[in-house]
Amino acid sequence: MRIHAWLTMPLLLVPALAAAQPQRSVGTVRGIVYDSLTRRPLRDAVIEVRETAQITYSDAQGRFTIDSVPLGPQQLTFSSPTLDSLGLYGFARDVDVTKDTRGVLLATPSFNTVYRRICPATERPSKDSAIVFGTVFDATSRAPLSKAQVSLAWLEPSDGGKELSNPERTAPTGDDGVYGICGVPADVALTTKARHDSIASSAITTVVGPARMLRRDLYLSRELNRPGSAVSSAGAGIVRGTVRDERGKALSGALVSLTAGNRTTETDADGQYRLVNVPLGTQALSVQQIGRQGISRIIDVTSREDGPHDIVLSRAATVLETMDVRAKGEHQLGFLRRKNQGFARVIERKEILKRQDIPSALNRMPGLRVTQTPLGPEVTGSRPVCNGPIPIVIDGVPLRPPGTADLGRNSKSTAPPAPPPNGAILERLQINDVMAMEYHPGAASVPTEYWPFALPSCGIVLVWTVLSRWEK
């Protein structure tokens, strides 16, 4: 798809400032700025009269008023930080100004209009389709990279929720380093990666959100291009900042982690942290403290230190809010009940964040063994009688290979369906995405609502994520 010129230039080219005009009568312009992508008024938009350079801002309801505007044809431009972050800017509208001009609507193009401009003509947006675009850079030289490959992958239930599929979409960058991927879901976690020859980005988690458009620039480096799940031992980057509460008070002892570089530290008495020898490139910065809602932020570490990454942690009102879940359904309550009753061996978020990836976190759980295979890590039981893969369930959905027949508890077969290679799915999960994992080592403790097949003698592993849907 050819999207580069449209994404990197203003949507509407406006003429140069007109020559100074003689003094003439003026009027007032009132109106509203509307974001057609989110279908709501646009707050804090900057509205400017091109001829006179008069500027005002929209209020919380998107309303604006500009006084002393020369009568006659005028051009109003508008922009906002929200639109700028999407790569959309330079909108304009011609208005015939009178003494009291009311009801002026300054609106962004609708999602369907944007989709038709930058997506293949053969594609039509479905209700939940979204667009991710951006520019891919070399983290060392900061130069755009042409012919880089960008991929977005996600997990979604299929076959009525009985299976978990793993769709993926890819796109190359153009000569200007710009890419665009259409038709991805807007409200689930997307595992985002990019590669160019011998350099790569870290795998990061992206959620598009209600605007259904997201700009995600990516920085690549050799320090992030590592075989398998091995982590770079050293890098040229520095990440620093301050962690405070919602009132501005410094928070000491907050846990600060960088997944890609396996770097972890705690904030000092002044709430400050500093991580050195960090791999260059786009990666996830995670900050946690007991009793407060955790933050996961995507940052770009380049050869030039780009300033502090300051974080504000809000107080968590309840246990479930501390866990940072999207939906507070019966699955989360069941997890807490099984944990308190001792029915499962559990590893929770604080411990998970100390590990470089999900397989290494599972390897810390008693009764499990994680080994590398040509297809990725495989999770098995450590007991001699458990020589096969342990079934895995993610957010209540069992992982089964496509086409596997259902083997219910009334089936003549007593063996559970063979799971796909564990690494194919587990390696796509980032530690910042996972709230907790629980291992039920025997058939007697398996929660049957999550495994409607013949009960496995060596138990199952339940993985609960932060960003996926949890309600049944």
C-alpha positions, 0 to 999 in steps of 0.5 A: 500500500502507498501511504507514505506521502499522505502520512508524512504531509499535512492533510490540507496544504494551506497558502502562504500568509496573505499580504497585510490587509487594510483595517476593516470591520471585524466579527466574532467566530464561535464553533466546536472542534470535533474528532470524527475518529473518537466521535467526541468533541476535541479538547485543547485543540489549537484554532488559528485564523490564518490571515491574522495569526489569532489563536485560541483553544477549545474547552472541555466540550470542544467549544471555541470563540475568536473575537476581532476576526476580519469580515469576509472569507477566512481560513481557520486551521486546527490541530491538537496533541492528540491528532499530532500523536496520530500523525494527523495535522494541518486541518483547515476550513474556509469560513465566511465571517460575519459580525456574529458567526456561530455554529462553525464545525471543525471536524477531522475526517472520519475513520472510513475516509482515512481508511480509504485513503491509506489502505488497499482498495480491495479492503473494507474496514470491519467494525473492529478494524484499525490502522497502525502506522509509523516510521522505522528508524535506526536507533544508532544513526536515527535515520529512517530505514527502508525495506524494514519488515514490521509485524503485528500479531495477536491472540483471539478465540476461534471455533466458538471459543474452543481454540486460540488462533494467532493471526499476524499481519506484516508490511514493509517500509517504503523509501522514507521508512514509513509503514502502515498496517490495516485491518487489525483489531482495535481493542486487544494487545498487538505484539509489535516487532520490526526487523531490518537485515541484522538489526531489530526492535524489541517485541512490544505490546500495542493497543490501538484504542477507540480512535482506531488509529495509532502511530507507533514509530520503532527504533531498531538496533543490533543490541536487540537482535538476539537469537532465541530468547537470549538477552543482550548483555550490554548496550549503549543506552541510558534510561533515567527518570523520577517516579512520583505519586499523583500529588508529586511526592517522590516514591522510593523503592518502586521497581523499574524494569526494562524487559528487552535488556533484562535490567531492573532497579529500584528508585532511591529516596528521591524517587529517581532511577537510572539504568545503564548499558541498556540495549538501544531500540524501542522497548517496554519500561515497567514501573511497579510498587505495592499498593499502586497501579503499575505503569507500562510505557513504550520508550525509544532508547537511542544513541542520544539520551532523550531526557528523563522518563518520569512516571506517576503511579496512582494509588490502587483502590482495590486488590483487583485494580492493583492487578491492573486488569481490564475487566473484573469478572469471575475469572479473576475472582476464581484465581484469587480463590484458588490461590487462597485455598492452595489449589495451585502453584502461583507466580504473580506479577511482581516476580514475573517482571523480574524475568526476561520472558514468560518461559523463564518465569514458568521455569521458576514454578515448582513442578514445571520444566521448560526446555528449548526445542527447534520450535521454541520452549516446551513446558513439561512436568518435572515428574518422571511420569510427566514426559509430555507437554503440559496443556496451557490455557490463556485467559480461559481459552485452551491452546489446541492445534487447529483441527484437533477434535474435541475430546470431552470427558465422555470420550472413549479416549482418556488422553487430552488433546495434544497442545501446539508447540508451547513456544509458538504462543508463549514467546509472543506474550510479553512479561508486561502483559501477564498478571499471573500464572498458576500450575495445577499439578494433578487432575484433581485440582484442574478447574474443569471450567477451563479444560472441558476435555479428558482431565490430564494426569499431570495438570494444566497451566493457566496464564492470565493476561492484563490486556486480554478480555477476561469476562466469559 
